[in-house]
Structures are given as C-alpha cells and as structure tokens.
C-alpha cells in the first residue's frame, strides 16, 4: 500500500517552523542581553557594597534587591555571620548559591543551542520535500516549462537558505551570550569571595551576636 504525502504542504510547514525559530532566537538574544546588562549593573553595585565604598542604608537597599545576585549575596552574608555555621557548611552554601546563580544566568541558552542544531536539518528537510513536490508535478505531466521547474527547485532551496541563516544567527547570538554568562558567573564567584572579606571587616555587632546566641539557647 502506497502512502501519499502532501510534500508541498509539509514543505511550507518547514518554512513556517523556521520563521518561528528566527522569532524565538531573536527574542532569546534580546531578552538575555537585557537581563545580562541589568545583572552587570548589579555586579557593579554589589562591588561597591562589599568593598566598602557604599555603606549604611545605601548598602542595605542594594542588598535588598530581588535579582538573583543580590538575593544570593545577602543570604551568604547573613549565613556567614551565623556563629553556628562551620566553615565547611559555609563552603557548601557558597557552592549551592553559585550553582543556583549559574542556572539562572544560563537559562534559555539551551534553546538557542537547539535552534542552531535543528534549523539546518529542518531547512534540508523542507528542500527535499520541495524538490519531491517539483518532481511529482513533472511526473504527472503538470509542468512542461523548464523555467517553471527551475522556479520550483529555487523555491525548494529557499528552506535550506532560511535554515542556514537561522543557524548562523543563533550561533553568533549563542556564542556571544555564552561568553557573557560565563563572565557574569565568574563575577558572582568573585563577589562570594569578597563576601568573606566583608564579613571579616564588618563582624556582627556584639549586641546582635549576644541576642542571636540567647535566642539559640
């Protein structure tokens, strides 16, 4: 039994899928670039706090922000001042916070990686289906003009061109964002190290430490 496949329909489906992939890739590149730019500003602000350039209410406001870096640094500083936490527990906490921040920063980049890999394959599939449609029309005697055949093959090759263009755009965006995300995660690691120095220079006040100890008892 021969199964008839509407090659023209699936050829157009492949092209529409590629157009959708372009939109998704452009959105991810734009969204991650804006997000990384904001995080880069937070790194500068947190550097000022941990290096002592910003103190008092200004430091508290910066640590009270809801971005991933500010929350994690505030949690780390709070835990580092806990007299009941050992150094080993603090190192485990810093590793957990680093992984948490890395996952948040690198989020959605896997979609770009998937688009880069899949777009050329979808384009090639669309081209094959388009050429099959042209050959089917030839075998049925519906096309006798060589120019029409050339136009059909050219339309079929359009899918490959869109697929390669999509993959190229996604690859450039992915490499740029991946490099930026690595830089931000390394900056966060440096902030954690600065947090240790900050706690050493600004230990918990005696009154607060005494209240904490009494509450624990």
Rosetta blueprint (number, residue, H / E / L):
1 X L
2 X L
3 X L
4 X L
5 X L
6 X L
7 X H
8 X H
9 X H
10 X H
11 X H
12 X H
13 X H
14 X H
15 X H
16 X H
17 X H
18 X H
19 X H
20 X H
21 X H
22 X H
23 X H
24 X H
25 X H
26 X H
27 X H
28 X H
29 X H
30 X H
31 X H
32 X H
33 X H
34 X H
35 X H
36 X H
37 X H
38 X H
39 X H
40 X H
41 X H
42 X H
43 X H
44 X H
45 X H
46 X H
47 X H
48 X H
49 X H
50 X H
51 X L
52 X L
53 X L
54 X L
55 X L
56 X L
57 X H
58 X H
59 X H
60 X H
61 X H
62 X H
63 X H
64 X L
65 X L
66 X L
67 X L
68 X H
69 X H
70 X H
71 X H
72 X H
73 X H
74 X H
75 X H
76 X H
77 X H
78 X H
79 X H
80 X H
81 X L
82 X L
83 X L
84 X L
85 X L
86 X L
87 X H
88 X H
89 X H
90 X H
91 X H
92 X H
93 X H
94 X H
95 X H
96 X H
97 X H
98 X H
99 X H
100 X H
101 X H
102 X H
103 X H
104 X H
105 X H
106 X L
107 X L
108 X L
109 X H
110 X H
111 X H
112 X H
113 X H
114 X H
115 X H
116 X H
117 X H
118 X H
119 X H
120 X H
121 X H
122 X H
123 X H
124 X H
125 X H
126 X H
127 X H
128 X H
129 X H
130 X H
131 X H
132 X H
133 X H
134 X H
135 X H
136 X H
137 X H
138 X H
139 X H
140 X L
141 X L
142 X L
143 X L
144 X L
145 X L
146 X H
147 X H
148 X H
149 X H
150 X H
151 X H
152 X H
153 X H
154 X H
155 X H
156 X H
157 X H
158 X H
159 X H
160 X H
161 X H
162 X H
163 X H
164 X H
165 X H
166 X H
167 X H
168 X H
169 X H
170 X H
171 X H
172 X H
173 X H
174 X H
175 X H
176 X H
177 X H
178 X H
179 X H
180 X H
181 X H
182 X H
183 X H
184 X H
185 X H
186 X H
187 X H
188 X H
189 X H
190 X H
191 X H
192 X H
193 X H
194 X H
195 X H
196 X H
197 X H
198 X H
199 X H
200 X H
201 X H
202 X L
203 X L
204 X L
205 X L
206 X H
207 X H
208 X H
209 X H
210 X H
211 X H
212 X H
213 X H
214 X H
215 X H
216 X H
217 X L
